[in-house]
Amino acid sequence: MKTAIVWFKTDLRLHDNETLVRAIENSNQIIPVYCFDDEHYKTNEFGLKKRSYKNSVPITIFTKLRR
């Protein structure tokens, strides 16, 4: 059994992710990896979080990958 690890950085798209497409084509199992970076969630000088919307995105993506 071939296993591929796909590391998601800032590009969390599924439909045109070349790395993911190759992993699907060449592997029986895929292990998705996403590391939360505290820097992405700090408040900027305007009082806004840089990427607060991404809190649930990796969970949603990994759920879709299971299907």
C-alpha positions in Angstrom: 0.0 0.0 0.0 1.4 3.4 -1.0 0.8 6.3 1.4 1.2 10.0 0.5 1.5 12.9 2.9 0.1 16.1 1.5 1.2 19.2 3.4 -1.3 22.1 3.1 0.3 25.5 3.7 -1.6 28.6 2.7 -3.2 27.1 -0.4 -6.1 25.1 1.0 -7.9 24.6 -2.3 -8.9 21.0 -3.3 -10.2 21.2 -6.8 -7.0 22.4 -8.5 -4.3 21.4 -6.0 -1.6 19.6 -8.1 0.1 18.0 -5.2 -3.2 16.5 -4.0 -4.2 15.3 -7.5 -0.8 13.5 -7.9 -1.2 12.0 -4.4 -4.7 10.7 -5.3 -3.4 9.2 -8.6 -0.3 7.5 -7.1 -1.4 6.5 -3.6 -3.9 4.2 -1.8 -4.0 6.4 1.3 -3.4 10.1 1.9 -2.4 11.7 5.1 -3.3 15.5 5.0 -1.2 17.8 7.2 -1.9 21.3 8.2 0.0 23.2 10.9 -1.7 26.0 12.7 0.7 29.0 13.0 0.0 31.3 15.9 1.2 34.2 13.8 -1.7 33.8 11.5 -4.2 34.4 14.3 -2.6 37.4 16.0 -4.5 40.7 16.0 -3.0 43.3 13.7 -2.7 47.1 14.2 -6.4 47.5 13.1 -7.7 45.1 15.7 -8.4 42.4 13.1 -7.2 38.8 13.0 -5.2 38.0 9.9 -6.8 34.6 9.2 -9.6 34.0 11.7 -11.8 32.6 8.9 -9.4 29.7 8.4 -10.1 28.3 11.9 -12.6 25.8 10.5 -11.3 25.6 6.9 -8.8 22.7 7.5 -11.4 20.7 9.4 -13.9 21.2 6.5 -11.2 20.2 3.9 -10.1 17.1 5.8 -13.8 16.0 6.1 -14.2 16.4 2.4 -11.1 14.4 1.7 -12.5 11.5 3.7 -15.4 11.2 1.3 
